[in-house]
Amino acid sequence: MATWRKSSYSPEQQDCVEVGRGVGIRDSKAPTTHLPVSDKAWSAFLADVKTR
């Protein structure tokens, strides 16, 4: 089972996007579904965000 992490910027740790390493991303309001994201795609996303 994946460990899901919420952003420290989320108010009261609710209503946010969560990240599960090796699994993907999900909406905290709909935790039973998720969008699969590969490690490579996630790393590329983070690299792009950091350059902006």
N, C-alpha and C positions, 0 to 999 in steps of 0.2 A: 504494500500500500504506500502511496506517495505521501510525502510530507508537503503540505501546501503552506506557502508563506504569503502574508499580506504586506502591502506597502506600509512603511512606518508613517507615511504621509496621509494615510486614510484616517478620516475622523472616527475615533472610537473603534477602530478595526472593523467597521461595517461598511457595506455597500461599496465594495472595491473589487479590483481584479486581483486574483491570486495566481501565484506561479508554483507549479509542481515540477521539481527538477526531474528531467527525463520523461515527463508526462505531457505538460503543456500549460495552458492558461485556462482559467475559468472565472466566472462571475460569482462572487460570494453569495449572491441572492439565488443562484441556481447551481449549487455545488455538486449535483449528481451528473452534470454534463461538463465536458471540457473540450477545448480545441487543441488537438495534438500539435506540438511544435518540436522540431528536432533541435538537438544541442547546437548544431551548426547554424540553423536559422535564427535561434535565440541569440547566439553570439553575434551574428551579423546585425540583428536588430539593435542590440545594446551598443555595438560599435558605432552604428549610424546615429543613434540618439546622443551619444557622448560628443559627437562632432558638431552638433547643432547648438 
